[in-house]
Amino acid sequence: METENETEEATLKKRVLTRPLLLATLVPCLGSMQYGYNIWVINFPAVIMLDFYNGTTTDENVVDVHQHLLWVLMMIAIALFPFGGFVGTFLLGPLMDKCGRKRTLLLSNVLSLISSVILGCSKLVDAHEFSMFSRFVAGICSGMFSSAVPICLAEISPKYLRGAINTVAILFLTLGIQLGQIFALEEVLGNTKGFPILMSFSMILALFDIFLLPLFPESPRYLLIQKRNEEQAREVLKKLRGQVDVEDEIEELRLEDTAERAEKNMNIFKLLCLRSLRWKLLSIFILMIGQQFADINAAYLYAEKIYLAMGVQEHMFPYVGAGLATIFLVVNMVTIYFIDSLGRRTLLLAGLSICCACAVVLSVSIKLQETLTWLSYINAGLVITFVAAHITGPTTVPNLLTTEFFLQSSRVSGVIFAGSVYWICKFIIGLTYITIRKKVGPYGFLVFLPIPFVALVYSYKYIPETKNKTFLDIRRLMAVHVPKKILARKQTNS
């Protein structure tokens, strides 16, 4: 009886979020906050950007430039951001394995600092080519942050808290978006004079992160498995876990090191050719395109039409959006609380199901609200539900599963693959969605709906639950779970 109590007490102790672990979680997440801030200030203040391009083309004596040409320039500038993200994701691979996790985050923040200065100078230089270049550079450091932060958090987390700790990155991303929304208000920095400060504000977050990161330890998994420094890894684990006995985790790392011999010196090209990882890559591919094409940006775009039908004045849209961001922050906090108890699979299936259902209903009801004005209030609730469900499932879970599906030596390559799919999808959506919306109106939700629906069906059939499991347990589970499901389906069909 005493042995059982001691075991239960030891388990509860491992689940405690210690102060060093909390701080080691929050500091890297400042990178996610910078990424969220850049998402908003680079993609959404369209009127300011349009005025800027109008001014620069006039200074170059281009007479009677059509509004269409200005919009084309702006769309190219917006598309350069995800293209930069794609480039940044590929730069991450050699950096993380050669320089380590902490130094890669430091380099990412240095690049973010340079990017912020370039963005702030885009108005002063007064050339739209320079503005486009600055967005490309901002995309590169955003691509690095979006991939590096989840890897760092996954590698410092105990298995019982891995879901919650990884979801903190999404919380900071949402916080960065809200900060961008507030600063982009016309009364704050969303005006011609405030434009340089608005674009360069993330340098403060970068400086703060550069100052704090050297105070925190390197990933213990990186130290033991890739650098072969077991003693240093043990000391880091003792500090993060707040306990002297960490031999269970050290043994887990040794077993993982032994199990992944086929994946040593992995890169993205070797990863694509390794047969044992193909189901993981297919799963990540389907989850990432499902995440992107269950398009959260569509909800934001159609929300404006709903606000107008509700009688909200157009100049009040930014304030309503900033207010709604607070609701989404609360949703993030709830997700952090439940992801390690309800599980990844439950949240993913629930989120995708609600997003698909809301997309179908909104496609019909947004059109009907032109004659039935009371429907606009229901539509507003549906948009909030759509975004909340997206944050809970499609936004959070695929990024977490990407870090969980791969062992240490192949994790960076797996995240690069997922990040590449993510940024390519974002690039396609950025170039096509506004045009599609103009063509089909409120039925824009339905254009991409088959993709998240396929992701929902695939997740239901083939994605296992990974909560409270070690990376090695997840590897074994995937090796058995997917082939068993496929075999059962073949037997049913025959």
C-alpha positions, -999 to +999 in steps of 0.1 A: +000+000+000+028+024+009+046+015-024+014+025-043+011+058-024+048+066-031+044+059-068+013+081-070+031+109-051+061+106-074+038+108-105+020+139-091+054+155-084+064+150-121+032+167-132+040+199-113+048+229-134+080+242-117+091+278-118+121+271-140+100+251-164+074+279-166+100+306-173+117+283-199+083+280-216+074+317-215+107+331-229+108+312-262+071+320-266+080+357-271+090+345-306+055+333-312+042+367-300+064+384-326+051+361-352+015+368-343+021+406-343+037+404-377+007+384-391-016+412-382+003+444-389+017+431-423-014+415-437-044+435-424-039+473-424-047+473-462-058+510-464-025+522-450-005+500-473-026+511-503-020+548-495+017+540-492+020+523-526-001+551-541+024+576-527+055+558-539+042+552-574+033+589-577+068+599-566+081+579-594+061+600-619+038+571-628+007+590-639-028+577-635-019+544-619-051+523-617-065+512-584-062+476-597-025+479-601-021+492-566-040+462-553-018+439-573+013+454-557-002+450-523-012+414-529+023+406-540+037+422-509+013+402-488+023+370-507+059+377-500+053+372-463+044+335-465+071+330-492+096+344-467+081+320-440+088+291-464+124+302-468+128+307-430+115+272-423+142+256-445+169+278-429+159+263-396+171+228-402+209+232-403+207+259-376+189+238-350+210+207-354+244+225-356+239+255-333+214+240-309+178+251-299+187+281-277+212+296-302+188+292-331+162+312-311+188+338-304+197+341-341+160+342-350+155+372-326+186+389-341+170+385-376+137+397-362+155+428-348+169+435-383+136+428-399+118+453-375+143+481-384+138+474-422+100+474-418+101+507-399+123+523-426+100+512-454+080+544-451+111+566-447+128+550-478+095+557-497+099+529-522+074+501-526+102+477-536+119+482-503+085+476-485+081+443-503+117+433-494+110+442-457+079+419-457+099+391-472+125+394-444+098+396-418+084+364-433+118+346-429+120+353-392+083+344-387+089+311-405+118+304-381+098+313-350+067+292-361+089+261-363+116+266-337+094+275-307+072+243-308+104+221-311+120+238-280+088+235-260+082+199-269+118+190-259+117+206-224+082+193-215+074+163-194+049+140-211+021+149-188+024+186-196+036+185-232+002+195-247-004+224-223+032+238-226+031+236-265-003+253-265+012+283-246+029+292-280-005+295-296-017+317-267+012+340-272+006+340-310-030+351-303-017+377-278+006+391-305-023+393-330-044+412-304-015+435-297-012+442-335-050+449-336-048+474-308-017+492-322-032+492-357-062+513-345-061+547-361-060+565-328-029+545-317-004+538-346-027+529-375-021+562-393+005+576-417+027+591-389+025+560-367+032+536-396+070+532-390+065+526-352+037+501-359+059+481-383+090+481-361+074+476-326+083+439-325+120+449-321+111+455-284+100+419-280+131+407-299+155+427-276+137+414-245+141+378-258+177+383-268+184+395-232+166+366-215+174+336-236+211+332-225+199+328-189+180+296-198+194+261-204+196+242-237+172+214-245+181+183-225+171+160-254+195+179-277+223+177-251+220+139-245+210+125-279+227+148-303+256+163-283+262+131-262+265+152-230+246+131-205+258+149-174+247+183-186+214+169-198+209+155-163+216+188-146+192+206-169+164+181-162+170+184-124+166+222-127+135+220-150+117+193-130+126+207-095+138+173-083+171+154-078+159+120-092+155+123-130+169+089-139+136+077-154+137+105-180+174+099-186+167+062-193+138+073-216+163+094-236+188+066-238+161+042-251+150+068-277+186+073-288+189+035-293+156+033-312+163+060-337+196+048-351+181+047-386+173+084-384+206+098-374+219+128-394+184+133-408+175+160-433+143+168-451+153+149-483+163+118-463+130+121-444+109+120-475+127+087-486+125+069-453+097+043-456+091+040-418+081+076-416+058+079-446+025+075-427+036+102-403+044+126-432+011+118-448-007+125-416+011+158-410+004+168-446-033+162-443-036+178-409-017+210-421-037+215-453-069+209-432-058+235-408-051+261-434-081+255-457-105+255-428-097+291-433-098+313-402-091+344-423-124+338-442-142+342-409-125+375-403-133+387-438-170+377-437-173+391-401-172+426-416-203+420-438-220+406-407-212+437-386-227+459-413-259+439-413-260+443-375-258+480-379-222+484-367-205+514-382-175+506-404-151+527-384-160+505-353-148+472-370-113+473-356-126+479-320-150+449-323-122+428-337-099+437-308-127+429-284-133+395-299-096+387-297-100+388-259-126+360-262-102+340-283-075+344-256-098+329-231-105+300-255-067+295-257-065+293-219-093+268-218-075+247-244-043+248-224-062+234-194-080+206-212-055+194-239-037+170-216-069+156-200-094+154-229-066+146-254-054+158-288-077+136-308-109+147-291-100+184-295-090+179-332-121+160-341-144+184-323-127+215-337-128+202-373-164+191-370-176+224-357-156+244-383-171+223-412-207+226-398-203+264-392-189+269-427-219+252-443-244+271-422-227+305-427-225+300-465-263+299-465-272+323-437-248+351-448-268+353-480-301+352-463-293+380-438-297+405-467-335+399-463-337+385-428-316+411-408-321+392-375-299+364-389-269+387-386-268+382-349-269+344-353-241+347-379-220+367-355-223+339-330-214+314-357-183+333-367-171+334-330-179+297-327-159+289-359-128+308-348-130+294-312-133+258-326-104+265-350-082+277-322-091+247-300-086+220-327-071+228-362-048+256-350-034+239-319-033+201-324-015+196-358+015+217-346+017+196-314+013+163-332+041+173-356+066+175-327+052+143-311+053+120-342+091+122-346+120+112-325+149+136-317+170+133-348+141+135-373+120+161-353+135+192-369+131+177-404+095+167-396+087+202-384+104+217-416+081+195-437+050+206-418+061+242-419+067+240-457+032+227-462+018+254-439+035+283-457+027+270-492-010+268-482-008+303-467+008+315-499-019+299-521-047+313-499-032+348-498-031+349-536-064+334-544-089+339-516-099+376-521-105+368-559-125+337-550-146+357-525-154+384-551-165+357-576-186+335-552-196+359-524-207+342-492-201+307-507-164+312-503-165+289-473-176+260-495-148+263-520-122+249-497-146+229-474-138+194-489-102+197-476-109+201-439-137+175-443-111+150-456-088+160-427-117+153-403-124+118-418-087+109-419-082+120-383-111+099-372-098+068-389-060+071-385-048+096-359-043+080-325-044+096-291-009+107-279-016+123-245+006+112-216+029+091-239+066+094-244+079+100-279+090+064-281+055+052-271+040+074-298+065+059-324+054+024-314+017+034-314+019+048-349+038+017-361+009-005-350-022+018-351-022+029-387-014-005-404-041-022-381-067+004-392-058-001-429-059-039-425-093-038-408-107-016-436-094-040-463-110-070-445-143-051-443-142-041-480-134-077-490 
